[in-house]
Amino acid sequence: MRQVRSAVRRVVASVLVVVPFWASAVLAAQAPPRDPDRWEPSVAAFEEQDRRSPPPRGGVVFVGASSIVRWNVAHFFPDLPVINRGFGGSEMADTAHFAPRTVLPYQPRIVVLYPGENDIARGVAPEAVAAGFERFVRTVRGALPQTRILVIGLKPTPARWRFNDQMLETNRRLREIAGRHEGITYISVEKAMLGPDRQPRPDLFIQDGQHMTEAGYEIWTDILRPHLR
């Protein structure tokens, strides 16, 4: 009997050690939400710019983080009324939060969204990115039911290649959501940005291995343009 009680104590002790470690590992893997108001100055600057020079309504609004910010959409789409409202290193939740101020005032015909790359790199789960996308869809389509949404799948990059599995899972979820909504189209750029070795093409990225060169944006433009007609 003493041996049995001793064995039980050893098991309980091991559980007490293992459970906190397991719990802390799970908590570490779940990146906490960030306050979207950290981007208030950027959004307020857009609004001030609009007061000085009101942009046209009924055009194409681009939203997202630095991949959108660095896309010179006026240069690549000179024949279209385009508005770039990407800001900083924002995440999907930030874009959804500010959609009433960065999308709705322009009553766009089309919204082009690039979501979630910063989220995944920070440890946000693919399902959280998908939830943010659904919130964005509800906000935009709730106010502008005729507006089309084009969501660009996450791109493969040298700097973030270690997150590729999570990015592919995020893309799968974005594609599934788009498939459930009329007027929402998922656009894949993945295959076009991989070389014969199935690795991201170095020529498509600047030295940081994350942001794109003009050649990268040319690929995005060629893929996107047929959907803007």
N, C-alpha and C positions, 0 to 999 in steps of 0.2 A: 504493500500500500504506500509506504514511504517513497518507493521508486516511482510509483504512478504520480503522487503529488509533486515530486521533484520534476518529473517530465513536464507536467502541466505548467509549473512555474516557469520552466525554461521557455516553453512555447509562448506563454503570456508575455514574458520579458522580451522575447524576440519581436512579437507583434508591436509592443510599445515602442521599440526602437525603429522598426521598419515603417509603421504607419505614418509617423510625423515626417520621415524622410520622403516617403511617397507623396504625401500631401504637399510638402513644400516644393517638390519637383513639379507637380501639376500646377500649383500656383505660379511658379516661375515661368511655366510654358504659356500661361494665359496673360498676354500683354494687357494692362489696364487701359480703360478708355482715357482719351486725352481731351482736354477742354477745347472745343472748337473755337471759342472766342479768342484764342491766341492769333487767329487770322483776321480778327476784326479790322485792324488797320488796312490790310490788303483789300478787303471787301469795301470798306469805306472809301478807299482811293478809287475803286471802280465807280462808285456812285458819284463821287465828285467829278470824275472824268465824264460821266454821262450827263451831268448837269451842264458842264461846259460845252460838250459836243454830243448831243443825243444820237446814239446809233440807230440804224433802221430797225424796224420790227419785221418779223416774218422771215428772218434770215437763218443762218446756221450758227449756233453757239457751241463752242468747244469748252469743255470743263474737265478738270482733273488737276494733277500735280505737275511736276517739272517737265515731264514728257510733253504735256500740253503747253506749259508756259514757254518752252523753248521752240515750239513749232510756230514758225512764222506763217500763219495761215493766210494772211493777206498776200504773201509772196507765192505760196503754193496753190492758192485758189483765187487768182486775181479776178476771175469772172463771176465770183459768188459773193453775196453779202455775208461776210463771216465776222464773228466776234470771238475773241479769245478771252475767256474768263477763268483760266487756270491760275492757281496760286500756290506758290511755295512748295514745301514738302508735305502737302496736305494728304489726308487719307480719305477713304470712301465716306466715313461718317461726317467728315468736314464738308465734303461736297454736297452730301444730302442735307446737312444742317443749313447751308447757305443757299440752297437752290432757290428759295423764294426771292432772294436778292440778286443772284448771279445768273438765273435762267428766266424766271417767270416775267420780269419786267420787259423782256425783249420779245415776248410772244413768238418764239422761234418756230419755224417750220420744221427744223431738225435740230436735235441736240446730239453732239458727239461727245461721248464720255470715255475717259480712260481711268479705270478705278483700281485701287487695291495693291499696287506694287509696293508702296511704302508700308502699307499695313502688314503684308506678309513678311517683309524684311524686319519689321519690328516685333514680330511674333504674334500678330493677330491671326486668328484662325480663319480658314477659308469660309466657314459658315457665317462668321461675323461680317466678312466683306460682302457676302451674298445678302445678308440681312440689310446692310447699309444700302446696297443697290436696290433692293425692293422698296426701301423707304424713299429713295430718290425717285423711283418710278411712280410711287403713289403720289408724291408731291407734284411732280411734273404733269403726269397724266390726269391727276385729279383736277388741276386748274386748267390744263391745256390738253383736252382729250384727243385732239387731232395732231398733236405734235409727235413726230417720229423720234425714237431714241436709237442711236447706233452706239453699241457698247463694244469697245475694242478690247480683245482679250489680252491678258498680261504678256508682255514680250520676254523672250529669253535674253539674258544679259550675262556677260562674263563675270561681272562683279557679284551678281546674285544667283549664279548658277546653282549654288548649294541649296537654294530654296525652290528649285524647279518643280519638285514633286508637289509642294504646296501650291505653287502657281498654277500647275496643270489642274489640280483639284478645284482651285478657285475658278479657273476658266470653265471647267465642266459645270459648275454650279451657275455661273453667269449664263452659259449657253442654255441650260435647262430653264432658267427663269425667262429668258428671251423667248424661248419656244412656247411658253404658256401665254404670252401676251401678243396680241395683234399690234403691229406698228412698232415692235421692238426687234432689232436685228443684232445678232452677235456677229462680230467680225474678227476672224483669226488672222494674226500676223506672224504666228509662230514659225510655220514651215518656211516662209519667205526669208526669215532672219537666221536660219540655220544653214551651215555649210555642208559639204558632202560628208564630213566627219560627225554630223549631227550635233555640233557645238555651235554656239553663237558666232556669227561672222565678225571677226575683229574690225573689219573695215567699216562696220556700221556704227561703231562706238568711238567716242572720244577717249582720251587717256584714262579717265576714271573707270572705264569699262561698264558704265551704267547709262550715261546720257548719249543720245544718238548724234551721229554726224548728219550732214545734209543727205548723204546716200541713204541713211536709215529713214529719214523723213520722205525721201522720194519713194521708197517702197510703201510706206504708210499711205502716202498720197495716191499712188496708183491703185492700191487696194480699196481705199475709201471712196475715190471719186465716183465710180459707178453707182454708189448708194446715195449720192447727193443729188441725183437728177430728179 
